[in-house]
Amino acid sequence: MTDNKKNGFTTSVLHSDRRKPVEHGSVHKPIHTSVTFGYEDARELAEVFQGKKPGYRYGRQGNPTVSALEDKITRMEDGCSTICFSTGMAAIGAVIQALLREGDHIVSSSFLFGNTNSMFQTVDRQGIKVSFVDATDVKNVAAALTPATRVVFVETIANPRTQVADLKRIGDLCRERGVLYVVDNTMTSPYLFRPKSVGAGLVVNALTKSISGHGHALGGSLTDTGLYDWTAFPHIFDSYKKYPTVQWGMAQVRAKALRDFGGSLGPEAAHHIAVGAETIALRLDRQCASAQALAKMLEADDRVAAVYYPGLPSHPQHGIATELFSGYGSLFSFELKEDMDCFDYLNRLEIAISASNLGDTRTLVIPVAHTIFFEMGKERRASMGIAESLIRVSVGIEETEDLLEDFRQALTV
């Protein structure tokens, strides 16, 4: 199949496997389960290990099925290269493991996914300082920068309170200061938003979520957009400077994080994710529409104290979300009035499932303070605006009217 970059998003995703030769005319990239790859000429094997020739060495460092998924994600993000990992957290950890050193400084949004927050707190105790700021205003990020700042890290939409970072202005600031701008695009996905458009150098996606979309495969990815000048980064080893400069960062990540740390994505999971990605646009169109309808219905109900969804005009960053995103996402959260118990409410839901995941085909709900954010404690939750009654909703692909009726009936005591 010839390459045509004018193809639409879904067309490009569907046919990306056939941009390169595929065995036996297979429509999908086959699942290659071998963990090692042999060569008839030992010299060729040596050239592959030395980076002089493309090829596969060992499953921990690369696999044809995983490579096909990496090509797909690169196309989705309009990047220049992607590395896939076993989870989204492994992808975030790879940035720290491969690129940062003791004495470096990270400026991070304070509105973070709980496990990312936990990782950064651990990193802070290990000699890489982390400053948490309200990233909905670029002024807070600018005030936190120091000469040791190597990375600014934000999520597009925060989980679970849906704060939207000041993405474009932060990108402009990072470009001016020569700081690597890392954006976690999980909550929007490359279908709704491409962080490259606001100057991100690296883009994280938890492939488990909307890209895979069916709750049956773990995975994560890190995409280099090609915008960051790696010659300005102080920690690139000389051995990776033999490549073109645009490849320096990812060459080091693939070696120092993927190879050495070992958070590799398996071929079976890569296949599931690649197939799931084919329908991301169809799924998210319905999920975003249902999330908008549910958020609007709940906001109008007297028994609900607050609703947090960027698609609502009442949301503080509704303007930024409208300007940057092609949709507002499939996740929202809401608080019940004090006289209503969040557990009783959740137990009255008949369609939505009490479970922890995002971007699934099924609608999932979870009491945030008592589960995924319990470990950080009440004081830290309060600083992030997470009320004890907060319920997070990941909207699935069920019919909108069915979901509206389910969430409405559960309000009746």
N, C-alpha and C positions, 0 to 999 in steps of 0.2 A: 504494500500500500504506500503510495506517495505521501509525503508530508505536506499538509496544508494548514498553516497556522490561522487561516481565516475561518476554520470550522468553529462552531459554537461550543460552549462548555461541555454539554453532554455528549455531543458527537465526538469531541476530542477524547473524553474519558473512555467512551465505549470502544473506540478503535485504536487506543494507544498501544495495545499489545501487538498490533500488526504493523507498527512503524518499523520494527526490526524483524528479521526472519524468525518465524515460529515453527517449531518442529511439526512435520506432518500436516501442515495447514490448519493446525488447531486454532480455533477462534479465541480461546483463552490461553494465556501462558500456562503451560503444563506445570504441575507441582514436582519440583526436583527435590527429592528427599535425601540425596547423597550428601554426606558431610565432608567428603573430600573429592578432589578432582585430579585425575591422572593425565599425564602427558607422555606421548611416545618419545619425544625428544627431551632429555633431561635439561638441555640448555634452555629450552623454551620455559620449562618450569622455573628455572633460575631467573629468567628475564621477567616472568610474572611477579615473582617475589620481590624483585628489585624495582618494580614499577616501570620497567622499560617497555612492557608489553601488557595490553589488557588481558584479563583472564581471571579465573577463580582458583583460590588456593585451599581454603578451608571454610566450612560452613559458618563459623563464627564471624568471619570477615566479609562474607558475601555469598550470594546464591542466585542463580538465574531467575527464580520465581520472585525473590525479594527485589532483585534489580529491576524487574518489570514493574513492580509496584512503585519503586523509587522514581522510575521514569514517569509514571502516571501522576504521582504527587507533584513532581517538578512541573509538569504541564499545568496541573490544576492551580499551582501557585505562581505560574509564570516565572519560575526561578531558573537557575543554571545547574543545580545539582541538589540531590536529596539523599539523606542516609536514614534508613528505617531502623527502629529499635523495638525491643520487646514490649515496651509501654511508653506512654507519653511522659511519665516521670523519668524514665531512663533517658529520653531525649533531652529533657531539661538538665538532668544530671550530667549529661555528656558535655554540655557547654562549660560547666564548672570544672569537670574532671580534665578536659582536654585543653582548655584555654586560659584558666585562671590559676593564680599562685598566691601563696601567703602574702598578705600586705595589700592585695588588690581590694577594690571596693565596688559593690553593686548598689545601684539605686533601683528599688523595686516598688511597684504599686503595693500599697498596704491592703488592697482588696484582692486577695489571692485565694485560689483553690487551697483547701486545707492542707493537702500533702505538700504542695509547693511551698506554702508558708512554713511547714515543719522542716522541710529540707533546707530552706534558707536560714532558719534559726540554728540548725545544726552547723551549717557552713560558717555562720557568724562566730560560732564558738571554736572553729578550727583555724581561724586566722584570716579569713576573707570576710571583711566587714560588709554588712548589709544595712542600708538605710531604707526603712519603709515610709513611703510618703503617699499622700492623697494625689494620685495621678490623674484625677479628673481636671486638674489645673496644672499646666506646664510650669507655672512659677514655682510650685513645690518641688518639682524635679530639678529645675535649675538651681534652686537654693541648696539642694543636697549634693550637687556635684562637687568633687574634689579632684586634685591632680591624680589621685590613685584610682579614679572611677574608670573601670574598663567596660562595664555593661550597664545599660538601662533595660529593665525587664518589666513588661506590662502584659496584661491580658486584654483582649479587645473588649469583651463584656465580662464583668466579674461574676463569679459563681459564689454565693447564690443571690446577692443583692442587686445584681445587674448594673452596677456602676460602669460607665463607659469612660475609658481613659481618653485624655486629650491627645489622641493618636497622631494627628498631623503635626501639631505644634511641637510635640515631643520629638517627632522624627526630624523636624527642622533644627531643633536644638542639638540633637545628637550629631547631625551632619556638620553643624557649625563647630562643635567641640571635638569632633573626631572620635566619638564614643560609639561602640558597637550597640546597635539598637535591636533587641530581641523581643519579638511579639508572639505571644501564645494565641493562636488563631482558632483554638478548639471551639470556643463558644459561637463563633460566627461561621467558620469553615471557609475554604476558598470559594465556595459557591456564593456566599453572601458578601465576602470581603477578601481582598488581597492586600496584606500588610505591605507589600512592595510599593503600593500606591502612596504610602505615607513615609517611605524611606527606611523601612525595616531592612536590616542586613541579614538576620536569621529569623526564620519563622518556625514555630513549634506547632505541631498538630497531634493531639491524642487521637490516633486513628480509630481507637475503640469506639469513639463517640459517633458523630454524624457521618463521617466519611465511610466507615464500615456500616454503621446504622442498624445492625440487627442483634446486637448484644451477644455475639457468639465468637468474638476474636479480640484479643488484646493486641495493641500495637501503638507505636508512636513514630513521629518523623521530625527531622530537622532539615529545613530547606534553606539553601543559600540563594538569596535573590540576585546576587551579583552586584549589589549597590555599594557594599562596604569595601573600602580600600585596605586590604590586608597588610600592605606595606606599612601602615600606620599602627599596626598592632604589635606590641613589644614582645610577645611571648611565642612567636612562631619559631620552631626549631629549624636550624639550617638545612636539615635533611629534607624538609618539605618545600624549601625554596627553589628546588630544582624544577618544580612545576610552574605553569603560568600563574601569575599572582592571584588571579581570581579563584584558583583552586587551593591556595595555601591553607585557609582555615579548615575546609572540609577534609583535606588530606590529613591534617593533624587530628581532627575529630575522629575520623575513621580508624586511625591507628591508636591514638591514646585513649579513646573512650570505647569505641566499638570493639576493637581487637583486644585491648588490654583489660578493659572493664567487663566486657562480655555480655552486655545487655542486648543480645542479638534477637532479631525477629525470625521465627521459624517459618519455613515455606508453606505449611498448611494454613497458618494464620494469615500470611501474606496473600494467599489465594482467596480466602474468605473476604478479606478487606478489599481486595481488588474488585471482586464481583459486587460487593456491597456498594462500592463507590459509583458503580454505573447508574444507580438510581437516586443519587443524593439530591439532584435538582427536583425530581418528582416528589421525593419525601419531604424536603424542606419547604417547598411551596405550600403543601398541605399543612405541615406542622406549624409554620409561621402564621398561616391564616387562622388555625385553631387557637394558637396561643394568644393572638390578638383578640379573638372573640371571647375567650375565657377570661383574660385579664380585664377586658372592658366590662364583662358581666359581673365579675367579683368586685371591681372598683365601685360599681353602682349599688352594691348590696350593703345595707346598714350593719350587717353582722360581721363585716370585714373591716379591719382597722386600717390596712394599707396594702397596696399592690405595687410590685416593683417589676416593670417591664418597659424596655426602651421604646416600644411602640405606642405607649400612652403619652399624650401631650403633657400630662402631669409629671412625667419623668424628668429629673433635672438635666439629663444629657440627651433628651429626645432630639434636640436640634443637631447635635453631633452625629447621633446614630442615623438620622434621616439623611444627612449630608454624605456620610461615608458608606453606609451599608445598603445593599439591595433588599434586605429584609431584616427584621428585628430579632430573629432567632426563635428557637423552639423552647426556650427556658424562661420561666418567670417564677417569682416567689410572692407569697402574701402572708399577712398576719391576721389572725382572728381577733375579735374583741375579747376582752379579759374574761368575760363570763362563758366563753366557749373553750373547751379542752381540745387541743390540737390532735391528741391521740384518738379521742372519740370521733372527731371529724374524719380522720383518715380511715378509721375502721368502718365508717358508714359508706365510704366510696365503694362502688360495685365494679367499676371498670378499671380505674386507675390502680396500679399495683404499688404497694409499699416496698420500695427497693432502691438501691443506690446505683445509678448509672445515668448517663445523659445521651441524648440523641438516638434513643432506641425507637424501634417501630411501635412499641407499646408505651402508653403513658405511665410514667413512674412518678411517685411522690415520696417525700421523706421529711421527717421533722428534723430540721437542720441542727439546732442547738443540742439535741439529745443524741446525735449520731455522728455525722461526718465532721462536725466542729466541736464535739464534746471535749476532746482531749486538750484543746487550747485554753479552756477555762472561761468562766463567765466574764472576767474583766477584759480579756482579749476579744471575746465575741462582742461585747458592748462597744469596744473601740471600732469595730468593723460594722456596727449597726445591725447586728444579728440578734433579733429579739428571741426570747425563749419560745414564743409561739410560731416562729417563722416556718412556713412550709414551702419547700422547693418543688416545683413541678417541671418535669421534662415531658413535653407534649409529644404524643405519638401520632400515628397516621389513622387512628380511628375516625369515623365520621364526626364532624364538628358538633352536630346536634346531639349525638349520643354523649359526648363529653360535657357539653353544656348542661344537659339534664342531670348527669351524674354529679357534677360539682355543685349544682343547685340543690338537688335533693339532700345532699349530705349536710347542707347548712341548716336543715330543719331538725330541731331537737325533739 
